[in-house]
Amino acid sequence: MPSLSFRPLLEIEQKFHLNTTLLPLFRANLGVPPFRSIIHRHPATSSFRDIYYDDKGRKLEKEGIWLRKREGKGWEVKQRLASAKASPLLLSARGPTGGGEDGSNNINNATTSTMKNENNTYLRSTFLELNSPASIHDLIRTHFGPNTPGPEHNFGLEVLCDFRTEREQATVDDDFDVVLDQTSFGHAVGEVELIAGRAGSGADDDPGKGHQRIDDFMRKYAWFFGGGEGGRRKKVKGKLSAYFERFGEGGRAKENWQKSNK
């Protein structure tokens, strides 16, 4: 079995409905209560194209894996935590540093507490993230066989969807990355993220604790993020769900996106 050559990050995130009319308050930190601190990324906005890949049967998606090529960054994989539980490659790559003093892996132990009681799986999620082409190739080979082509041939996969995003990003209250996305097809969505394993992130490898911290943070600033857990937060729709809802799936999606951008 191939071994990953790059230690994946653990991305703990919570999506929220982005009310674009509140952006001036967010940018000027004039909400009530105001953020304790906010550092806006520079430049103020970035624009990039994402192309997602899979096979015709969408095997990766069914396994909770999203493979994309992002303009300016290259290949990336995000694997949902519940699926990563069954992935010895990703779990072994984190090793004892992902668990307690006895070397047990908190990723396995936290899966149930992180994923249970969620009515909308796009609201709260935890991902393992890879951005090393060699490691991504290793992972893709475990699903499609040892002869799977490399990144120069798109791993032998086809385009699942293709769109652009305008992104605004800030670090709030020191630890929380707030990501505000507006897509080329008119969908807006936000995310609050904690990245475990990143120096200075203030996050550890326990997804349950990470989600609780995010819940508390969003509840404190409900004027921007909406109601806390049990509140009247508007149903969240991720970018891919919104894309397929508008354009259809597979080849039809790419064709319809191209028509809409002529």
N, C-alpha and C positions, 0 to 999 in steps of 0.2 A: 504494500500500500504506500503511495507517495505521501510525503510529509510536507506540511505547509512551511514555507520559508519566511513567513512574515506573521508576527503576532497580531491577531485581529483585535480591534477595539470593540468595546461593548457600548452600544448607543441606546440609551434609555430616553424615550421620547413620548410626548403626548401632543396630539394634534388638536387644533381648535378652529372653530369657524372664524375667519378673518373678516371683521367688519371694517372695510376700508375707510369709512367715514371717521373712524377713531384714530387714523394714522397721524393727523396733526398733533393730537394730544400725546400720543406715544412718542413722537419724535422730539417734542419740546418738553417731555416729562411733566405735563400739566394735569395728569389724572389725579383722582382723589381715592386713596392716598397716592402720592408720587412714589416712584421707585426709589429705593435707598441709593442706588447708583445705576447709571446706564452709560455704556460705552458703545457708540455706533461704529460699525465697521466702515473702513474707507477703501475704495470709494463707497458712496452712500448706497448705491445699487449696483448689482452685477447682473449680467445677462449670459445665459448659457443654454446650449442645446443638449438634451438627453435623448439617447437612442437605447431602448430596451430590447434585449434579445432573448429568444427561447426557441424551442422546437415547435413543430406544428401542433403537437399535443399539449403544449404548455407544461411540460414536465417539471421545469424548474419552479414555476409559479405554484404548482400543486405541492411541491416540497417546501414551500415557504421561502424560496430563493428568488431574488431579483438581481439580474445581471444587466448592467448598463454601461454605456460609454459616454462619459460626460465631457463636453467641450472644455478644454483647458486643463483637465485633470486626468483623463484617460479612463481605464477600466476600473469598475467598482462592483463589489457584490455586497448585498445586504441579505442576511438570512435571519428570519424570525426566530426568536429564542426557542419556542416550542419545537420547531423543526431542527434547530441546532442541537437539541438534546439527543437526537438520533445521529448526529454527524460526528464520528470519532475524529475526523480531521480537524474541524474547528475547535472542538473541545480540547483535544490533546495539545493543540497549538497554544492554548492559554496556560495549560499545566497547573502546577500547584499554586501559582500566583493568583489564579482565579478563585481560590477557595480558602478554607480555614487553615489553621496551624497544622492540622493533620493531613493536609494535602487534598481533602475532599473538595469537590468543585461546587461552588455556590450556584453556578449556572443551572446545574441539574436540580439542586435543592430548591431554587427559587421559582422554577417554572410554574408550579401550580399556583403559588400565591400571586404571581404576576398576572397570569392569564385568566384566573377564574372571575366570575361575576361581571364579565364585560359584555354589555349588550351590543357594543359597536367595536369590533376588533381594530378599527382604524383610529380609535380614540387614544388608547394606551397600547404601546408596543415596545418591545425590546429587541434590538437587532445586534448580531455580530457582524462586523463590517471588515471587509478586506479590500485593499487597493494595490496589492502587489500582483502584477500579471502572472508571475510564476505560481503563486499560491492560488490564484483564481483558476488557473489551468488545472492544477492538482484537484481542486474541488470539482470542477466541471467533469473531469475524467472519471471521478467516482460515480457519476450519474450516467455518463454516456460511453464509458469504456476507455481503455488505454490508448486507443488510436485517435482520440478526439483531437482535431486540429487545434493549433495554438491561436493566440490573440490576433496574429496577422491575418488569419482567415475567419475572424469573428467566432472562433471556437466551433465552426461548422453549423452555427445557428442562424436563424433568420430574424428580421426586424419584427418586434412585437408592437412597438409604438415609438413615436418620434415627435417631440415638441420642444418649444423653448420656454424658459422661465426667467422672469425678472425677479430678483431676490434682494431683499433688504434684511440686514442681520445686525443684531446688537447683543452684547453681553450685559445681563441685568443682575443686579445684586451679587456681583462677583462670579457666581457659579453657573448661571442659567443662560444658555444660548437661545435667543428668541429669533426664529427664522420666519420671515414673511414672504410668501411666494405668490406671484400672479402669473398665470400661464398665458401662452400665445393663443389659447382657445377660450379665454375669458373666465377661468376658474381661479379663485383666491382661497388660500388655506395657510394657516400658521402652524408652527411647531415650537414647543419648548423642549430643549434637549439637555441632558447631562451625558457627558462622555467619560465612562470609566476607563482608566488606563492612560488618560492623557495628563501629562504633567500640569499641576495647578488647577485641575478641574474641580477639586473638592468632592469628587464622586468615587465611590468604591464599586466593587463588583456585585453588590446585592441589588438586583432589580427591584425587589419589593420596597426596600428603603428608598431607592431612587424615585420610584413612582410616588411614594408618599411625600417626599420632598417637593416634587413637582406639583402634586395636588395642593399642598399647603401654599406654595408660591402662587398658583393660579387663583386660589380662593382669596388670598390677600389682595390681589389686584384684579378683582372680578370686573371692575369697570372696563378692562380691556379684554380679558380672557373669557368672560362670561361666568356663569354660576359654577361653583365648585361641585364636588361629587354629590349627586342627588339634586343639583340645581336644574335650571331650565336652559342649559346650554343647547344651542342649536345643533342639530345633527351634523356631524363632521363627515366630509367626503374627501378622501385622498385624491391626489392628482390622477393616478392611474384609473381609479374608479370613475372619476368625472370624464376622463378621456374616452374610455370605452363606452360609457353611457351616451356620449355625444356622437362618437364616430363609428361605433361597432368594434369588432375585434379582428385581429390578424391582419391580412393584407388589405381588407377593406378599410381598416383604421388608418393605415399609412396613406392610402389613396385619397380618402376623404380629407385627411389633414392637409395634403398637398393642394387639393382643390380649394380648401378654405383659405389658403395663404397665397393664392395667385393674385 
